[in-house]
Amino acid sequence: MRVADLHLPSSRKLRVSPRSIGRAITIGVIVLLVGSAVVVLRRLDALPRTDDAIITANTIHVVPEVTGRIATLNVKDDATVHKGDVLYTIESERYELNLAAARAQVQALEAQIDLTNRVVSSQETAVDVARAHAASARARLKEAADTLGRLEPLLPDRFVTPQQIDIARTAKSTAESQLAGALSTVVQTREAVADSKALQAQLLAARALVGQAERDLRNTVVRAPFDGRVVGVTTSVGQFVDPVKPLFTLIDISQWYIIADFRETELPSVRPGDPVTGYVMTEPGVHLRGEVESVGSAVAELENLAIAGVPPVRRDLNWIRIAQRFPVRIALKDPPPELMRIGGSAVVVVRHGRK
């Protein structure tokens, strides 16, 4: 018998309908989607990710400390400067004159004090002499007073003459005048010493003014306090400036950061020290390395900024309750300088518990 002659019964033939195939495919896709969703959720729990992030860095507003007109402007917008570079200078003539006047005042006081000290030195000797004269005059006055006191009771009995009484009274008056003169000399020499101390105080104040004038003169030359990038230059030579309005902003390029807003439900998986991988929108193929520096402790809505310095984070929707976002500060490690721009969009993935 040939194999071709063998026929299976019709009841044993395998029949698969298109509906069964479609149902099986649908079930398989659903199982695959559910499995994928579970994997993704577990991965998101372990690797929190957000695209609500921007590049940033520390900045300072460059504000002059003295008033005047800009004499030279050595920077332009987006220029890179190094620590110690001269950014701009302010006309210094007025401050040079102030310094000269302050120094002249110091010299005048020093000369006056020197002269006064010489006077005081001589007067100190005179004080000792005046005190001795005062002591002698006091003794003579006591003697004259005692003599007059003894003679006056004898006058009624004519044991003494009126002339002797007059002589005694004159002697007492002379002694009183000599004592008053000696005491006046002592007071004058003491006042000379006090004048010297007052001049010393004035000299200290004048020297402080010299220091202030020197500082103002130094501040007419403004230098970069660190390596940075200049942005926001909108002025030119000749502009009158004062310590109120900043001239431009200086970005500290020594350290760049990413400020990433994470939902509060993801914060348990974000800790300071966690490694971070990120990239910027301009070069998504360049991976940036970083580390979580801090996790935000407070945010404020734009309508309520009662706490100074608290970053505002707007809710995406107001008509339903959604998880608030908190800023996470990420310090980047050796990022490409050409990709670093404050405000640039970024995406970050926190690798919690991983190195």
C-alpha positions in Angstrom: 0.0 0.0 0.0 1.3 3.4 -0.9 1.4 6.2 1.6 -0.7 8.4 -0.7 -3.5 5.9 -0.4 -3.7 6.5 3.4 -6.4 9.0 4.4 -7.1 10.2 7.9 -10.7 10.3 9.1 -12.3 13.7 8.7 -12.9 13.9 12.5 -9.1 13.8 13.1 -8.1 16.6 10.9 -6.6 19.7 12.8 -8.8 22.7 12.2 -7.8 26.2 13.5 -10.2 29.1 12.9 -9.0 32.7 12.2 -11.0 33.8 15.3 -9.0 31.5 17.6 -5.7 32.8 16.1 -6.8 36.4 16.6 -7.9 35.7 20.2 -4.6 34.0 21.0 -2.6 36.9 19.5 -4.7 39.4 21.5 -4.1 37.5 24.8 -0.4 37.3 24.0 -0.2 41.1 23.3 -2.1 41.9 26.6 0.2 39.6 28.6 3.2 41.2 26.9 1.9 44.7 27.6 1.2 43.9 31.3 4.6 42.3 31.7 6.3 45.3 30.0 4.3 47.7 32.3 5.4 45.8 35.4 9.0 45.9 34.2 8.8 49.6 33.4 7.2 50.4 36.7 9.8 48.5 38.6 12.5 50.2 36.6 11.0 53.6 37.3 10.9 52.9 41.0 14.6 51.9 40.9 15.6 54.6 38.3 13.5 57.7 38.8 13.5 59.7 35.6 12.3 63.2 34.6 12.5 65.5 31.6 11.4 68.5 33.7 15.0 69.7 34.2 17.2 72.6 33.3 20.9 73.3 33.3 22.0 76.0 35.8 25.1 77.3 37.6 25.8 79.8 40.4 25.8 83.4 39.3 26.6 86.8 40.7 25.4 90.3 39.6 28.4 92.5 39.0 27.6 95.8 40.8 30.1 98.7 41.2 31.0 99.7 44.7 31.7 103.3 43.8 29.9 105.8 41.6 31.2 107.3 38.4 31.4 106.9 34.7 32.8 103.8 33.0 36.2 104.6 31.7 37.0 101.2 30.0 34.8 98.1 29.4 36.9 95.0 28.7 34.1 92.4 28.3 31.3 91.7 25.9 28.3 89.4 26.1 29.1 85.7 26.4 32.8 86.3 26.9 34.8 84.0 29.0 37.0 85.6 31.7 39.5 84.3 34.2 39.9 85.1 37.9 41.6 88.5 38.3 40.9 89.8 34.8 39.9 93.4 34.6 36.2 93.6 33.7 35.8 97.4 33.6 37.2 100.5 35.2 35.6 103.7 36.5 37.0 107.2 36.2 39.3 107.5 39.2 40.3 111.3 39.2 37.8 112.1 42.0 38.9 109.2 44.2 42.6 110.1 43.7 41.8 113.7 44.9 39.9 112.3 47.9 42.9 110.1 48.8 45.3 113.1 48.5 43.1 115.2 50.7 42.8 112.5 53.4 46.5 111.9 53.4 47.1 115.7 53.7 44.8 115.8 56.7 46.7 113.0 58.4 50.0 114.9 57.8 48.6 118.1 59.3 47.3 116.3 62.4 50.6 114.5 62.8 52.5 117.8 62.7 50.1 119.4 65.1 50.4 116.5 67.5 54.2 116.6 67.3 54.1 120.3 68.2 51.6 119.7 71.0 53.7 116.9 72.4 56.6 119.1 72.6 54.5 121.7 74.4 53.1 119.1 76.7 56.6 117.7 77.4 57.7 121.2 78.6 54.4 121.7 80.4 54.8 118.5 82.3 57.9 119.9 83.8 56.0 123.1 84.4 53.3 121.2 86.1 55.7 119.8 88.7 57.1 123.3 89.2 53.5 124.8 89.4 52.6 122.1 91.9 55.6 123.0 94.0 54.8 126.7 93.8 51.2 125.9 94.8 52.4 123.9 97.8 54.7 126.8 98.8 51.9 129.4 98.3 49.5 127.2 100.3 52.1 127.1 103.1 52.6 130.9 103.0 48.8 131.4 103.0 48.5 129.2 106.1 51.3 131.1 107.8 49.8 134.5 106.9 46.3 133.4 108.0 47.7 132.1 111.3 49.6 135.3 111.9 46.5 137.4 111.2 44.5 135.2 113.4 46.9 135.8 116.3 47.2 139.5 115.8 43.5 140.5 115.4 42.5 139.6 119.0 45.3 141.8 120.3 44.2 145.0 118.4 41.4 146.0 120.9 43.9 146.0 123.8 46.4 147.9 121.6 49.1 145.2 122.0 49.5 145.5 118.3 49.1 148.5 115.9 46.6 148.8 113.1 49.6 148.9 110.7 50.7 145.5 111.8 47.2 144.2 111.2 47.2 145.7 107.7 50.6 144.1 106.9 49.3 140.7 108.0 46.1 141.0 105.9 48.2 142.1 102.9 50.5 139.1 103.4 47.4 136.8 103.5 45.9 138.3 100.4 49.2 138.0 98.5 49.5 134.3 99.5 46.0 133.7 98.3 46.8 135.3 94.9 50.0 133.2 94.6 48.1 130.0 95.4 45.4 130.9 92.8 48.1 131.5 90.1 49.9 128.3 90.9 46.6 126.3 90.7 45.7 128.0 87.4 49.1 127.0 85.9 48.4 123.4 86.9 45.0 123.4 85.2 46.4 124.9 82.0 49.1 122.2 81.7 46.5 119.5 82.2 44.3 121.0 79.5 47.3 120.9 77.1 47.7 117.2 77.8 43.9 116.7 77.1 44.2 118.6 73.8 46.9 116.2 72.8 44.7 113.2 73.4 41.9 114.8 71.4 44.3 115.3 68.5 45.3 111.6 68.7 41.6 110.6 68.3 41.3 112.9 65.3 44.4 111.3 63.8 42.9 107.9 64.1 39.7 109.1 62.3 41.8 110.7 59.6 43.8 107.5 59.0 40.5 105.6 58.7 39.4 108.1 56.0 42.7 107.4 54.2 41.9 103.7 54.3 38.4 104.3 52.9 39.8 106.6 50.2 42.4 103.9 49.2 39.6 101.3 49.1 37.4 103.5 46.9 40.3 104.1 44.5 41.0 100.3 44.3 37.3 99.7 43.6 37.5 101.8 40.4 39.1 98.8 38.9 36.7 95.8 38.9 38.2 92.3 38.5 36.6 88.9 38.0 36.4 87.1 41.3 36.5 83.7 39.6 36.6 82.0 36.2 33.3 82.7 34.5 31.2 83.6 31.6 29.8 87.1 31.1 26.1 87.5 30.1 23.7 90.4 30.0 26.1 93.2 29.0 23.9 96.1 28.0 26.1 99.1 28.7 29.1 100.9 27.2 31.9 103.3 28.0 30.7 106.7 29.5 27.7 105.2 31.3 27.3 106.6 34.8 27.0 103.8 37.3 26.3 103.5 41.0 26.2 100.7 43.6 22.5 100.1 43.0 22.1 98.6 39.5 24.1 95.6 38.3 25.9 96.0 35.0 25.9 92.4 33.9 25.9 88.8 35.3 28.9 86.5 35.8 28.3 82.8 35.6 30.6 80.6 37.8 31.7 77.9 35.2 33.7 75.9 37.7 30.6 73.9 38.6 27.4 73.2 36.6 24.2 71.8 37.9 20.9 70.3 36.8 17.8 71.3 38.6 15.3 68.5 38.1 11.7 68.5 39.3 10.6 65.1 40.5 7.2 64.1 41.7 6.9 63.7 45.4 6.0 60.1 45.0 9.5 59.5 43.5 11.5 61.3 46.2 11.9 58.1 48.4 14.1 56.8 45.6 16.2 59.9 45.4 18.9 60.5 47.9 22.0 62.8 48.1 25.0 61.0 46.7 23.0 58.9 44.2 24.7 58.8 40.8 22.9 60.4 37.9 22.9 60.1 34.1 21.6 62.9 32.0 21.7 64.6 28.7 20.8 67.9 27.2 18.4 68.4 24.3 21.0 69.9 22.0 23.2 66.7 22.2 21.0 63.7 23.4 23.8 61.3 22.4 26.2 62.8 24.9 25.7 61.4 28.4 26.4 63.6 31.4 27.6 62.2 34.7 26.5 63.7 38.0 25.5 63.2 41.6 22.5 64.2 43.6 23.6 67.1 45.8 20.4 67.9 47.6 16.7 67.2 47.5 14.3 70.2 47.8 12.5 70.6 51.1 10.0 73.3 50.1 8.3 74.7 47.1 5.8 77.5 46.6 3.1 78.2 44.0 3.6 81.3 41.9 0.6 82.9 43.6 2.1 82.5 47.1 5.8 83.3 47.5 5.7 84.0 51.2 9.0 82.3 51.9 11.9 84.1 50.4 14.1 82.0 48.2 11.8 79.0 47.9 11.6 77.9 44.3 8.2 78.2 42.7 6.9 75.1 40.9 3.5 75.3 39.1 1.2 72.4 39.1 0.4 71.0 35.7 -3.3 70.8 36.4 -5.4 72.6 39.0 -8.7 70.9 38.7 -7.5 67.5 39.9 -5.1 66.6 42.7 -1.7 65.5 41.3 1.6 64.8 42.9 3.6 68.0 43.6 7.1 68.3 42.1 10.2 69.1 44.2 13.5 70.3 42.8 16.5 68.0 43.0 19.9 69.7 42.6 22.4 67.5 40.7 26.1 68.4 40.5 27.6 67.5 37.1 31.1 66.0 36.8 33.3 67.4 34.0 30.5 68.3 31.6 31.4 69.5 28.1 31.7 73.3 28.3 30.1 73.8 24.9 26.9 72.2 26.1 26.5 74.1 29.3 23.9 76.9 29.0 21.8 78.2 31.9 18.2 77.3 31.2 18.9 74.5 28.7 16.5 71.6 28.8 17.8 68.3 30.2 16.7 64.8 31.0 18.0 62.9 34.0 17.9 59.4 35.4 18.7 58.8 39.0 20.4 55.4 39.6 19.3 55.1 43.2 21.5 52.7 45.2 23.8 52.1 42.2 27.3 53.2 41.3 
